[in-house]
């Protein structure tokens, strides 16, 4: 029995909802039970956005995550808001280009990924979210890494299919990142 | 088994409504249910249906009233403050004994309140809202799959009993995505000899109306209506029981609260507390028999709600106060954590 609770948080526009959607679809394609719950409050209208994704091999109870196994933080306010809620033994993956702070906790694994810089250098500045998501897949093994293209094709509309290559590449970069 | 797709709860309602034969949607946007209208705006023109954004909630419910009088399947959707505006129309629809389908994806109140999830329209949905003696069938989905299945059920029940069926959901279930598979919708067909379809000179006029100035006639209408409601109360209550076989304590929760409560029940069982869950799926008719039976078995009840304690009154009525009922709640758009519910279960087990 395995259940992974993933909390993704950042500014509106950084793609946390999209990255969460990708993880949810990944679970769907792999015949898992999944839930995806976005923040839809005033905070997402120009402020912070977050989403709760649960991947499980048993039916999902509450879709609301109070103690995430994995936190993906894309800005400092999100890190500060959620880092203490991460389950002991869990993982925090943060964008170290945008967040200079260090996490003091010793009971969680912290991955400092310069995702925004890596994305910029690779020529797809908006895909830091997917680099971090690739790292999350590596660290949590919440779903099989294989089949990213197939997953993206299930929910990216045909007219945006040209973005699939870059998304796959970004996921791979995150997956391969050591640190 | 049909293919699984990921969908938001609100979209699942819209898709299911279309599959149930609804071809007329009238609404006015409000968070957190706007995806229903957006979905309808995209789909209805392609299938020969009507999507109409009215000038107000009041206009949209009266468009529902008018369209429903012709016997077609018709719906509107809104969120709490918008439903308050629609209640006059709901009363008229009830007084005219015609079927309608209405969705309330609740947000925190009263007043303009907030936009986060809530269950504080329980009283409004189950006890009336509008004026006069009337009932609505109130369905409370707890998953995206149920958003769809209860929508189809709601259209069928509305036609069967000539009354409004309401989906009482909340912002969480409306906004979240879960896998869902659409089986073939079981659409029940009922004769509608009362419908305003044009006489073609072959039959007397039908009249759809809620005005009866002679009190004796109005009284007869009310008594007839309540005979029908009695059949609904007899035949249509729906509920789910979870770990109730040997339960000594019973959590009662619907919608999103029941999802949180289920986590807490599992955690309490791990601590050795014999607790179960009854989840009302129909809030009206309330699953009175299930609660009454549980009252013979358990030591106490815990009502978990996203409001200041509304369903708790129906639990006390159903069980005739034979066992204590405590409240575990958050309000204003907040959601109780599984830990809060677990603590309430522990307190109940300690007899506090």
Interface residues (C-beta under 8 A of the other chain):
Chain A: X21 X24 X25 X28 X33 X34 X35 X36 X37 X38 X40 X41 X42 X60 X61 X62 X63 X64 X66 X155
Chain B: X4 X5 X6 X31 X32 X114 X115 X116 X171 X172 X175 X176 X177 X178 X179 X256 X259 X260 X262 X263 X266 X335 X337 X338 X339
